[in-house]
Amino acid sequence: MDAPGTSKQDVMQEMKCTKSQCLDNGDTNKLECSLCKRSLHYACTGLPVYQIHHFVHTKSYRKFVCELCTQVADHLKQFHPVHLPRDFNQEVVDLNLKKKEKQVELDTLSETNRLLQSKVKELTQNINKANKCYNDEKKKTSTLKAEAEIMKTGIVTYEEKIAEFQMKEAKEKTSTNISIKKKLKEVEANLKESILSEVNKSSKKLDEKMNAVMDSANSYADVVNRNSSTVPPASQFPFTPSSELRSVIREERNEQLTEIAEQKHRASNLVVHGIPEPADFKVKDRISIIRLLETIGVEPNYVSIDRLGKKDENLGSSKRPIKVVMRSAKDKDLVMANLIKLKGNKTFRGISITDDYTPKERQTRNEWVAKAKAANDAEPEQSLWIWRARGSPKNGVFQKSSRGEHKPCSYS
């Protein structure tokens, strides 16, 4: 409906496009008003591109309407009073009540929201603390893993060192066994030499006795040949050559058998010198011997432990030798081969271990000690040479000299 006082021609004139630059450029892109059917350039509509795209390409119930068609007529702009209903005041009161109720609900919701916000804040802090604890635990875990890796590497290195030590110990044990076997062979060879020397001595004595008997027989034959007419009866001679020879051989043989039996009887015996003798020596001697054998690396395979000789009650503390009977001669030889391990040991300082010598072997030892003493007595007063008896009757006794401070020597 047209505004009053305007003609249709004036309206059409006003509705013409004022964007002359578009006409000059020959722009043919236009939108047609759904009411007045007037076509306007896209730029003249003043619409954004997406709305132009909607009106051009979309088939919808919404249609484009130009600005003239959307203007409000003047008669519609006139004021028309509204007549309120009679119960308007009551409605206002009701609305105010509802407004208060809604305000209460709003306040309740606000308080609830505040409480929820504080709860959310508290939960957020707890979450942050939990995250911090988690990060700390993660760092600790990583540190522990690193330490575990280091410990694992250390364990591997330790196992390698143990294996290396075991190999080294096995090699040392093998070398020790080899050296012990060599020592045992040396002991066996020395024992054979000593036995041969003793046999040679016995044979020499036997030869001397037989020569004496033969000399007596020869002198007897000379007497008979010189004075065959006055031969005294056989009963007047102090001996018979054949019987005397047999008795000499028998006596020498018995001495050799006795010596061999003594050596076999004492083959597994040891004599320990220098251990003090306490009051309850029967108990403490066993402990001392066990510790001594363990120190040299030998199992305590002994049968009995006894003190030799009678205890002198007048002496406050005596050091009677201890005889240790091992289970076999091999166990005793093993102890003798490992005596080098006692060298430099402070616990067993002044303690020595020897074989259990027979009376004849002790006599031989004493003879060599006497020779060493005589050699020292023969040395000049200012001499630095000291003679000592070394070795044992089983392996061979010998004299040994050394230079040192001249001092009187004790012999045993």
C-alpha positions as a Markdown table, in Angstrom:
| # | Residue | x | y | z |
|---|---|---|---|---|
| 1 | Met | 0.0 | 0.0 | 0.0 |
| 2 | Asp | 1.5 | 3.3 | -1.1 |
| 3 | Ala | 2.1 | 6.2 | 1.3 |
| 4 | Pro | -0.4 | 9.1 | 1.0 |
| 5 | Gly | 0.5 | 12.0 | -1.2 |
| 6 | Thr | 2.9 | 10.0 | -3.5 |
| 7 | Ser | 2.2 | 8.6 | -6.9 |
| 8 | Lys | 3.3 | 5.3 | -8.2 |
| 9 | Gln | 5.7 | 6.9 | -10.7 |
| 10 | Asp | 7.4 | 8.8 | -7.8 |
| 11 | Val | 7.8 | 5.6 | -5.9 |
| 12 | Met | 9.3 | 3.8 | -8.8 |
| 13 | Gln | 11.7 | 6.7 | -9.4 |
| 14 | Glu | 12.8 | 6.5 | -5.7 |
| 15 | Met | 13.3 | 2.8 | -6.0 |
| 16 | Lys | 15.7 | 3.1 | -8.8 |
| 17 | Cys | 19.2 | 1.9 | -8.0 |
| 18 | Thr | 21.5 | 4.6 | -6.8 |
| 19 | Lys | 24.7 | 2.6 | -7.5 |
| 20 | Ser | 25.5 | 4.0 | -10.9 |
| 21 | Gln | 28.9 | 2.5 | -11.0 |
| 22 | Cys | 27.3 | -0.9 | -11.1 |
| 23 | Leu | 25.2 | 0.1 | -14.2 |
| 24 | Asp | 28.2 | 1.6 | -15.8 |
| 25 | Asn | 30.1 | -1.7 | -15.3 |
| 26 | Gly | 27.3 | -3.7 | -16.8 |
| 27 | Asp | 26.6 | -5.7 | -13.7 |
| 28 | Thr | 23.8 | -8.1 | -14.4 |
| 29 | Asn | 23.7 | -9.9 | -11.1 |
| 30 | Lys | 20.5 | -8.8 | -9.5 |
| 31 | Leu | 17.9 | -9.9 | -6.9 |
| 32 | Glu | 14.2 | -9.5 | -7.6 |
| 33 | Cys | 11.9 | -8.3 | -4.8 |
| 34 | Ser | 9.2 | -10.8 | -4.1 |
| 35 | Leu | 6.7 | -8.0 | -3.5 |
| 36 | Cys | 7.4 | -5.2 | -6.0 |
| 37 | Lys | 9.2 | -7.4 | -8.5 |
| 38 | Arg | 12.0 | -4.8 | -8.8 |
| 39 | Ser | 15.5 | -6.1 | -9.5 |
| 40 | Leu | 18.4 | -4.7 | -7.5 |
| 41 | His | 22.1 | -5.3 | -7.9 |
| 42 | Tyr | 23.7 | -7.4 | -5.2 |
| 43 | Ala | 25.7 | -4.5 | -3.9 |
| 44 | Cys | 22.6 | -2.3 | -3.8 |
| 45 | Thr | 20.8 | -4.7 | -1.5 |
| 46 | Gly | 23.3 | -4.1 | 1.3 |
| 47 | Leu | 23.0 | -7.7 | 2.2 |
| 48 | Pro | 26.0 | -9.9 | 3.2 |
| 49 | Val | 27.3 | -12.5 | 0.6 |
| 50 | Tyr | 26.0 | -15.5 | 2.5 |
| 51 | Gln | 22.4 | -14.1 | 2.5 |
| 52 | Ile | 22.6 | -13.3 | -1.2 |
| 53 | His | 23.8 | -16.8 | -1.8 |
| 54 | His | 20.9 | -18.1 | 0.2 |
| 55 | Phe | 18.3 | -16.2 | -1.8 |
| 56 | Val | 19.8 | -17.0 | -5.1 |
| 57 | His | 20.7 | -20.7 | -4.8 |
| 58 | Thr | 18.3 | -22.0 | -2.1 |
| 59 | Lys | 14.6 | -22.8 | -2.7 |
| 60 | Ser | 13.1 | -21.7 | 0.6 |
| 61 | Tyr | 9.9 | -20.1 | 1.9 |
| 62 | Arg | 11.9 | -17.0 | 2.7 |
| 63 | Lys | 11.9 | -14.5 | -0.1 |
| 64 | Phe | 13.9 | -11.4 | -0.7 |
| 65 | Val | 12.1 | -8.1 | 0.1 |
| 66 | Cys | 13.6 | -4.7 | -0.8 |
| 67 | Glu | 13.9 | -1.8 | 1.6 |
| 68 | Leu | 10.9 | 0.1 | 0.2 |
| 69 | Cys | 8.6 | -2.8 | 0.7 |
| 70 | Thr | 9.8 | -3.2 | 4.3 |
| 71 | Gln | 9.2 | 0.4 | 5.3 |
| 72 | Val | 6.4 | 0.9 | 7.8 |
| 73 | Ala | 3.5 | 3.1 | 6.7 |
| 74 | Asp | 2.9 | 6.4 | 8.5 |
| 75 | His | -0.6 | 5.5 | 9.7 |
| 76 | Leu | 0.9 | 2.5 | 11.4 |
| 77 | Lys | 3.3 | 4.7 | 13.4 |
| 78 | Gln | 0.4 | 6.5 | 15.1 |
| 79 | Phe | -0.1 | 5.8 | 19.0 |
| 80 | His | -2.9 | 3.6 | 20.0 |
| 81 | Pro | -3.7 | 3.6 | 23.8 |
| 82 | Val | -4.0 | 0.2 | 25.4 |
| 83 | His | -6.8 | -0.4 | 27.7 |
| 84 | Leu | -5.6 | -2.4 | 30.8 |
| 85 | Pro | -8.0 | -5.0 | 32.2 |
| 86 | Arg | -9.6 | -4.5 | 35.5 |
| 87 | Asp | -7.5 | -7.2 | 37.3 |
| 88 | Phe | -4.3 | -5.8 | 36.1 |
| 89 | Asn | -3.1 | -4.8 | 39.6 |
| 90 | Gln | -3.7 | -8.4 | 40.9 |
| 91 | Glu | -1.7 | -9.7 | 38.0 |
| 92 | Val | 1.1 | -7.3 | 38.8 |
| 93 | Val | 1.0 | -8.5 | 42.5 |
| 94 | Asp | 1.1 | -12.1 | 41.3 |
| 95 | Leu | 4.0 | -11.4 | 39.0 |
| 96 | Asn | 5.8 | -9.7 | 41.8 |
| 97 | Leu | 5.3 | -12.8 | 44.0 |
| 98 | Lys | 6.5 | -15.0 | 41.2 |
| 99 | Lys | 9.4 | -12.7 | 40.7 |
| 100 | Lys | 10.3 | -13.0 | 44.4 |
| 101 | Glu | 10.0 | -16.8 | 44.2 |
| 102 | Lys | 12.2 | -16.8 | 41.1 |
| 103 | Gln | 14.6 | -14.5 | 42.9 |
| 104 | Val | 14.8 | -17.0 | 45.8 |
| 105 | Glu | 15.3 | -19.8 | 43.4 |
| 106 | Leu | 18.0 | -17.8 | 41.7 |
| 107 | Asp | 19.7 | -17.0 | 45.0 |
| 108 | Thr | 19.5 | -20.7 | 45.9 |
| 109 | Leu | 21.0 | -21.6 | 42.5 |
| 110 | Ser | 23.7 | -19.0 | 43.0 |
| 111 | Glu | 24.6 | -20.3 | 46.4 |
| 112 | Thr | 24.6 | -23.8 | 45.0 |
| 113 | Asn | 26.7 | -22.6 | 42.1 |
| 114 | Arg | 29.1 | -21.0 | 44.6 |
| 115 | Leu | 29.3 | -24.2 | 46.7 |
| 116 | Leu | 29.9 | -26.2 | 43.5 |
| 117 | Gln | 32.6 | -23.7 | 42.4 |
| 118 | Ser | 34.4 | -24.0 | 45.7 |
| 119 | Lys | 34.0 | -27.8 | 45.5 |
| 120 | Val | 35.4 | -27.7 | 42.0 |
| 121 | Lys | 38.3 | -25.5 | 43.2 |
| 122 | Glu | 39.0 | -28.0 | 46.0 |
| 123 | Leu | 38.9 | -30.9 | 43.6 |
| 124 | Thr | 41.1 | -29.0 | 41.2 |
| 125 | Gln | 43.6 | -28.5 | 44.0 |
| 126 | Asn | 43.4 | -32.2 | 45.0 |
| 127 | Ile | 43.9 | -33.1 | 41.4 |
| 128 | Asn | 47.0 | -30.8 | 41.2 |
| 129 | Lys | 48.4 | -32.3 | 44.4 |
| 130 | Ala | 47.7 | -35.8 | 43.0 |
| 131 | Asn | 49.4 | -34.9 | 39.7 |
| 132 | Lys | 52.4 | -33.5 | 41.7 |
| 133 | Cys | 52.6 | -36.7 | 43.8 |
| 134 | Tyr | 52.3 | -38.7 | 40.6 |
| 135 | Asn | 55.1 | -36.7 | 39.0 |
| 136 | Asp | 57.2 | -37.1 | 42.1 |
| 137 | Glu | 56.6 | -40.8 | 42.2 |
| 138 | Lys | 57.3 | -41.0 | 38.5 |
| 139 | Lys | 60.7 | -39.3 | 39.1 |
| 140 | Lys | 61.4 | -41.6 | 42.0 |
| 141 | Thr | 60.5 | -44.6 | 39.9 |
| 142 | Ser | 62.8 | -43.4 | 37.1 |
| 143 | Thr | 65.5 | -42.8 | 39.7 |
| 144 | Leu | 64.9 | -46.3 | 41.2 |
| 145 | Lys | 65.0 | -47.8 | 37.7 |
| 146 | Ala | 68.3 | -46.0 | 37.0 |
| 147 | Glu | 69.7 | -47.3 | 40.3 |
| 148 | Ala | 68.4 | -50.8 | 39.5 |
| 149 | Glu | 70.2 | -50.6 | 36.2 |
| 150 | Ile | 73.3 | -49.5 | 37.9 |
| 151 | Met | 72.9 | -52.3 | 40.5 |
| 152 | Lys | 72.2 | -54.8 | 37.7 |
| 153 | Thr | 75.4 | -53.7 | 36.0 |
| 154 | Gly | 77.2 | -53.9 | 39.3 |
| 155 | Ile | 75.8 | -57.4 | 39.9 |
| 156 | Val | 76.9 | -58.5 | 36.4 |
| 157 | Thr | 80.4 | -57.1 | 37.1 |
| 158 | Tyr | 80.4 | -58.7 | 40.6 |
| 159 | Glu | 79.4 | -62.1 | 39.0 |
| 160 | Glu | 82.2 | -61.7 | 36.5 |
| 161 | Lys | 84.7 | -60.9 | 39.2 |
| 162 | Ile | 83.4 | -63.9 | 41.2 |
| 163 | Ala | 83.9 | -66.1 | 38.1 |
| 164 | Glu | 87.3 | -64.6 | 37.5 |
| 165 | Phe | 88.2 | -65.2 | 41.2 |
| 166 | Gln | 86.9 | -68.8 | 41.1 |
| 167 | Met | 89.0 | -69.4 | 37.9 |
| 168 | Lys | 92.0 | -67.8 | 39.6 |
| 169 | Glu | 91.4 | -69.8 | 42.8 |
| 170 | Ala | 91.0 | -73.0 | 40.7 |
| 171 | Lys | 94.3 | -72.2 | 39.0 |
| 172 | Glu | 96.0 | -71.5 | 42.3 |
| 173 | Lys | 94.5 | -74.7 | 43.8 |
| 174 | Thr | 95.8 | -76.6 | 40.8 |
| 175 | Ser | 99.2 | -75.1 | 41.0 |
| 176 | Thr | 99.2 | -75.7 | 44.8 |
| 177 | Asn | 98.2 | -79.4 | 44.2 |
| 178 | Ile | 101.0 | -79.6 | 41.7 |
| 179 | Ser | 103.5 | -78.1 | 44.1 |
| 180 | Ile | 102.2 | -80.4 | 46.9 |
| 181 | Lys | 102.6 | -83.4 | 44.6 |
| 182 | Lys | 106.1 | -82.2 | 43.7 |
| 183 | Lys | 106.9 | -81.9 | 47.4 |
| 184 | Leu | 105.5 | -85.3 | 48.1 |
| 185 | Lys | 107.6 | -86.7 | 45.3 |
| 186 | Glu | 110.7 | -85.0 | 46.8 |
| 187 | Val | 109.8 | -86.3 | 50.2 |
| 188 | Glu | 109.4 | -89.8 | 48.8 |
| 189 | Ala | 112.7 | -89.5 | 46.9 |
| 190 | Asn | 114.5 | -88.2 | 50.0 |
| 191 | Leu | 112.9 | -91.0 | 52.0 |
| 192 | Lys | 114.2 | -93.6 | 49.5 |
| 193 | Glu | 117.6 | -92.0 | 49.7 |
| 194 | Ser | 117.6 | -92.0 | 53.5 |
| 195 | Ile | 116.4 | -95.7 | 53.5 |
| 196 | Leu | 119.2 | -96.6 | 51.0 |
| 197 | Ser | 121.7 | -94.7 | 53.1 |
| 198 | Glu | 120.5 | -96.6 | 56.2 |
| 199 | Val | 120.6 | -99.9 | 54.4 |
| 200 | Asn | 124.2 | -99.1 | 53.2 |
| 201 | Lys | 125.2 | -98.2 | 56.8 |
| 202 | Ser | 123.7 | -101.4 | 58.0 |
| 203 | Ser | 125.4 | -103.4 | 55.2 |
| 204 | Lys | 128.7 | -101.7 | 56.1 |
| 205 | Lys | 128.3 | -102.6 | 59.8 |
| 206 | Leu | 127.4 | -106.2 | 58.7 |
| 207 | Asp | 130.5 | -106.3 | 56.5 |
| 208 | Glu | 132.6 | -105.1 | 59.4 |
| 209 | Lys | 131.2 | -107.7 | 61.7 |
| 210 | Met | 131.6 | -110.4 | 59.1 |
| 211 | Asn | 135.2 | -109.3 | 58.4 |
| 212 | Ala | 135.9 | -109.5 | 62.2 |
| 213 | Val | 134.4 | -113.0 | 62.2 |
| 214 | Met | 136.4 | -114.0 | 59.2 |
| 215 | Asp | 139.6 | -112.6 | 60.8 |
| 216 | Ser | 138.9 | -114.7 | 63.8 |
| 217 | Ala | 138.4 | -117.7 | 61.7 |
| 218 | Asn | 141.5 | -117.1 | 59.7 |
| 219 | Ser | 143.6 | -116.7 | 62.9 |
| 220 | Tyr | 142.0 | -119.9 | 64.1 |
| 221 | Ala | 143.1 | -121.6 | 60.9 |
| 222 | Asp | 146.6 | -120.3 | 61.2 |
| 223 | Val | 146.9 | -121.6 | 64.6 |
| 224 | Val | 145.7 | -125.0 | 63.5 |
| 225 | Asn | 148.1 | -125.1 | 60.5 |
| 226 | Arg | 151.2 | -124.0 | 62.6 |
| 227 | Asn | 150.6 | -126.5 | 65.4 |
| 228 | Ser | 148.4 | -129.2 | 64.1 |
| 229 | Ser | 149.8 | -131.7 | 66.7 |
| 230 | Thr | 148.6 | -129.5 | 69.6 |
| 231 | Val | 145.1 | -128.4 | 68.4 |
| 232 | Pro | 142.9 | -127.7 | 71.4 |
| 233 | Pro | 139.4 | -129.1 | 71.3 |
| 234 | Ala | 136.6 | -127.0 | 69.8 |
| 235 | Ser | 135.0 | -126.6 | 73.2 |
| 236 | Gln | 138.0 | -124.5 | 74.4 |
| 237 | Phe | 137.5 | -121.8 | 71.6 |
| 238 | Pro | 135.2 | -118.9 | 72.6 |
| 239 | Phe | 133.1 | -119.1 | 69.4 |
| 240 | Thr | 132.4 | -121.2 | 66.3 |
| 241 | Pro | 132.9 | -119.2 | 63.1 |
| 242 | Ser | 129.8 | -120.4 | 61.3 |
| 243 | Ser | 127.5 | -119.9 | 64.3 |
| 244 | Glu | 129.0 | -116.5 | 65.1 |
| 245 | Leu | 128.3 | -115.4 | 61.5 |
| 246 | Arg | 124.8 | -116.5 | 61.6 |
| 247 | Ser | 124.1 | -114.7 | 64.9 |
| 248 | Val | 125.6 | -111.5 | 63.5 |
| 249 | Ile | 123.4 | -111.7 | 60.4 |
| 250 | Arg | 120.4 | -112.5 | 62.5 |
| 251 | Glu | 121.0 | -109.6 | 64.9 |
| 252 | Glu | 121.5 | -107.1 | 62.1 |
| 253 | Arg | 118.4 | -108.3 | 60.3 |
| 254 | Asn | 116.4 | -108.0 | 63.5 |
| 255 | Glu | 117.6 | -104.4 | 63.9 |
| 256 | Gln | 116.5 | -103.5 | 60.4 |
| 257 | Leu | 113.1 | -105.2 | 60.8 |
| 258 | Thr | 112.6 | -103.4 | 64.1 |
| 259 | Glu | 113.5 | -100.0 | 62.5 |
| 260 | Ile | 111.1 | -100.6 | 59.6 |
| 261 | Ala | 108.3 | -101.6 | 61.9 |
| 262 | Glu | 108.9 | -98.5 | 64.0 |
| 263 | Gln | 108.9 | -96.3 | 60.9 |
| 264 | Lys | 105.6 | -97.9 | 59.7 |
| 265 | His | 104.1 | -97.4 | 63.2 |
| 266 | Arg | 105.0 | -93.7 | 63.3 |
| 267 | Ala | 104.4 | -93.0 | 59.6 |
| 268 | Ser | 101.1 | -91.2 | 60.3 |
| 269 | Asn | 102.3 | -89.4 | 63.4 |
| 270 | Leu | 103.1 | -85.7 | 63.9 |
| 271 | Val | 104.8 | -83.9 | 66.8 |
| 272 | Val | 103.9 | -80.3 | 67.5 |
| 273 | His | 106.4 | -78.3 | 69.5 |
| 274 | Gly | 105.9 | -74.9 | 71.3 |
| 275 | Ile | 102.2 | -74.9 | 72.3 |
| 276 | Pro | 101.8 | -73.9 | 75.9 |
| 277 | Glu | 100.2 | -76.4 | 78.2 |
| 278 | Pro | 97.2 | -74.9 | 80.1 |
| 279 | Ala | 95.4 | -76.5 | 83.0 |
| 280 | Asp | 92.6 | -78.0 | 80.9 |
| 281 | Phe | 95.0 | -79.0 | 78.1 |
| 282 | Lys | 93.0 | -82.0 | 77.0 |
| 283 | Val | 90.3 | -79.7 | 75.6 |
| 284 | Lys | 92.3 | -76.7 | 74.5 |
| 285 | Asp | 95.0 | -78.9 | 72.8 |
| 286 | Arg | 92.3 | -80.2 | 70.4 |
| 287 | Ile | 91.1 | -76.7 | 69.7 |
| 288 | Ser | 94.7 | -75.5 | 69.0 |
| 289 | Ile | 95.5 | -78.5 | 66.7 |
| 290 | Ile | 92.2 | -78.0 | 64.8 |
| 291 | Arg | 92.9 | -74.3 | 64.2 |
| 292 | Leu | 96.5 | -75.1 | 63.3 |
| 293 | Leu | 95.4 | -77.6 | 60.6 |
| 294 | Glu | 92.7 | -75.2 | 59.3 |
| 295 | Thr | 95.3 | -72.5 | 59.0 |
| 296 | Ile | 97.5 | -74.6 | 56.7 |
| 297 | Gly | 94.4 | -75.7 | 54.7 |
| 298 | Val | 94.2 | -79.3 | 55.8 |
| 299 | Glu | 91.1 | -81.1 | 57.1 |
| 300 | Pro | 91.5 | -82.2 | 60.8 |
| 301 | Asn | 91.5 | -85.9 | 60.0 |
| 302 | Tyr | 93.2 | -87.0 | 63.3 |
| 303 | Val | 92.7 | -90.1 | 65.5 |
| 304 | Ser | 94.2 | -88.9 | 68.8 |
| 305 | Ile | 96.0 | -86.0 | 70.4 |
| 306 | Asp | 98.3 | -86.6 | 73.4 |
| 307 | Arg | 101.1 | -84.8 | 75.3 |
| 308 | Leu | 104.5 | -86.6 | 75.3 |
| 309 | Gly | 106.4 | -87.2 | 78.6 |
| 310 | Lys | 105.4 | -86.6 | 82.1 |
| 311 | Lys | 104.3 | -83.2 | 83.3 |
| 312 | Asp | 106.7 | -81.5 | 85.7 |
| 313 | Glu | 104.6 | -80.1 | 88.6 |
| 314 | Asn | 107.4 | -77.8 | 89.7 |
| 315 | Leu | 107.2 | -75.8 | 86.5 |
| 316 | Gly | 104.5 | -73.2 | 86.3 |
| 317 | Ser | 103.9 | -73.6 | 82.6 |
| 318 | Ser | 105.5 | -76.4 | 80.5 |
| 319 | Lys | 105.5 | -76.9 | 76.7 |
| 320 | Arg | 105.4 | -80.7 | 76.4 |
| 321 | Pro | 105.3 | -81.8 | 72.7 |
| 322 | Ile | 101.9 | -82.9 | 71.3 |
| 323 | Lys | 101.7 | -86.1 | 69.4 |
| 324 | Val | 99.0 | -86.0 | 66.7 |
| 325 | Val | 98.0 | -89.4 | 65.1 |
| 326 | Met | 96.5 | -88.7 | 61.7 |
| 327 | Arg | 94.3 | -91.2 | 59.9 |
| 328 | Ser | 96.8 | -92.1 | 57.3 |
| 329 | Ala | 100.3 | -91.4 | 56.1 |
| 330 | Lys | 98.9 | -89.4 | 53.2 |
| 331 | Asp | 97.2 | -87.0 | 55.6 |
| 332 | Lys | 100.4 | -86.6 | 57.5 |
| 333 | Asp | 102.4 | -85.9 | 54.3 |
| 334 | Leu | 99.8 | -83.4 | 53.3 |
| 335 | Val | 100.3 | -81.5 | 56.5 |
| 336 | Met | 104.1 | -81.5 | 56.1 |
| 337 | Ala | 103.9 | -80.3 | 52.5 |
| 338 | Asn | 101.7 | -77.3 | 53.6 |
| 339 | Leu | 103.9 | -76.1 | 56.5 |
| 340 | Ile | 105.1 | -73.2 | 54.3 |
| 341 | Lys | 101.7 | -71.5 | 55.0 |
| 342 | Leu | 102.6 | -71.0 | 58.7 |
| 343 | Lys | 105.4 | -68.6 | 57.7 |
| 344 | Gly | 104.6 | -65.1 | 58.9 |
| 345 | Asn | 101.6 | -66.2 | 60.9 |
| 346 | Lys | 101.6 | -64.3 | 64.2 |
| 347 | Thr | 99.1 | -66.6 | 65.9 |
| 348 | Phe | 101.3 | -69.7 | 65.7 |
| 349 | Arg | 104.7 | -67.9 | 66.0 |
| 350 | Gly | 107.3 | -70.1 | 67.7 |
| 351 | Ile | 105.4 | -73.4 | 66.9 |
| 352 | Ser | 107.1 | -76.1 | 64.8 |
| 353 | Ile | 105.9 | -79.4 | 63.5 |
| 354 | Thr | 108.2 | -82.5 | 62.9 |
| 355 | Asp | 107.8 | -86.2 | 62.1 |
| 356 | Asp | 107.6 | -88.7 | 64.9 |
| 357 | Tyr | 111.1 | -90.0 | 64.8 |
| 358 | Thr | 112.2 | -93.4 | 65.9 |
| 359 | Pro | 114.9 | -93.8 | 68.6 |
| 360 | Lys | 117.5 | -94.5 | 65.9 |
| 361 | Glu | 116.4 | -91.4 | 63.9 |
| 362 | Arg | 116.6 | -89.2 | 67.0 |
| 363 | Gln | 120.1 | -90.6 | 67.6 |
| 364 | Thr | 121.0 | -89.6 | 64.1 |
| 365 | Arg | 119.6 | -86.1 | 64.6 |
| 366 | Asn | 121.4 | -85.7 | 67.8 |
| 367 | Glu | 124.7 | -86.7 | 66.2 |
| 368 | Trp | 124.3 | -84.0 | 63.5 |
| 369 | Val | 123.4 | -81.4 | 66.1 |
| 370 | Ala | 126.5 | -82.4 | 68.0 |
| 371 | Lys | 128.5 | -82.0 | 64.8 |
| 372 | Ala | 127.0 | -78.5 | 64.2 |
| 373 | Lys | 127.9 | -77.5 | 67.8 |
| 374 | Ala | 131.4 | -78.8 | 67.4 |
| 375 | Ala | 131.7 | -76.8 | 64.2 |
| 376 | Asn | 130.5 | -73.6 | 65.9 |
| 377 | Asp | 132.9 | -74.2 | 68.8 |
| 378 | Ala | 135.8 | -74.5 | 66.3 |
| 379 | Glu | 135.0 | -71.2 | 64.7 |
| 380 | Pro | 137.0 | -68.1 | 66.0 |
| 381 | Glu | 135.3 | -65.9 | 68.6 |
| 382 | Gln | 134.8 | -63.0 | 66.2 |
| 383 | Ser | 133.5 | -65.2 | 63.3 |
| 384 | Leu | 130.1 | -64.5 | 61.8 |
| 385 | Trp | 129.6 | -68.1 | 60.5 |
| 386 | Ile | 126.9 | -70.1 | 62.3 |
| 387 | Trp | 126.5 | -73.8 | 61.7 |
| 388 | Arg | 123.1 | -75.5 | 62.1 |
| 389 | Ala | 121.7 | -79.0 | 61.5 |
| 390 | Arg | 119.0 | -78.9 | 58.9 |
| 391 | Gly | 116.7 | -81.5 | 57.4 |
| 392 | Ser | 115.3 | -84.6 | 59.0 |
| 393 | Pro | 116.5 | -88.2 | 59.4 |
| 394 | Lys | 113.7 | -89.2 | 57.0 |
| 395 | Asn | 114.8 | -86.8 | 54.2 |
| 396 | Gly | 118.4 | -86.6 | 55.1 |
| 397 | Val | 120.2 | -84.4 | 57.7 |
| 398 | Phe | 122.9 | -82.0 | 56.7 |
| 399 | Gln | 124.9 | -79.1 | 58.0 |
| 400 | Lys | 124.2 | -75.5 | 56.9 |
| 401 | Ser | 126.2 | -72.4 | 57.5 |
| 402 | Ser | 125.0 | -68.8 | 57.4 |
| 403 | Arg | 126.4 | -65.3 | 58.1 |
| 404 | Gly | 124.9 | -63.3 | 60.9 |
| 405 | Glu | 125.5 | -61.8 | 64.3 |
| 406 | His | 127.6 | -64.2 | 66.4 |
| 407 | Lys | 125.6 | -65.4 | 69.3 |
| 408 | Pro | 125.4 | -68.6 | 71.2 |
| 409 | Cys | 123.2 | -71.3 | 69.6 |
| 410 | Ser | 120.8 | -73.6 | 71.4 |
| 411 | Tyr | 120.6 | -77.2 | 70.2 |
| 412 | Ser | 117.8 | -79.7 | 70.6 |
